[in-house]
Amino acid sequence: MIELVGTGTESWEKAAATAVDLASKTLPDLRIAEVVEMDMQIEGGKAISYRTKVKLSFKYEGGS
């Protein structure tokens, strides 16, 4: 398992999808994404950025 933080300006869901998309480019066979934490950056009383921390599991087949 690894932990990643995805960010986005639209929603926590899109932020999580960003993290999964990034991981899928280098990690084989992603299995499960578990949301661990969500937060947002606020300016002028409005949310301007969403962050979602996810734990990702993937299948690893190491050589001997």
C-alpha positions, 0 to 999 in steps of 0.5 A: 500500500502507498499513500498519495494526496490528490488535489483539485479545485472542484471537489474531494471526489475529483481530487481523489480521482487525480491521485488514482490517475497519477498512480495508475501511470506508474503502478501496476494493477491498482486494486483499492483506493481508501479515502483516509483524509479530506481537507480544503484550502479556504480564501475569502470564506470560499473553498478554493482547493480540495485535497484528498489523501488516499491509500492505494493497494496494488498487485506487485509481482516481484522477480526472484 
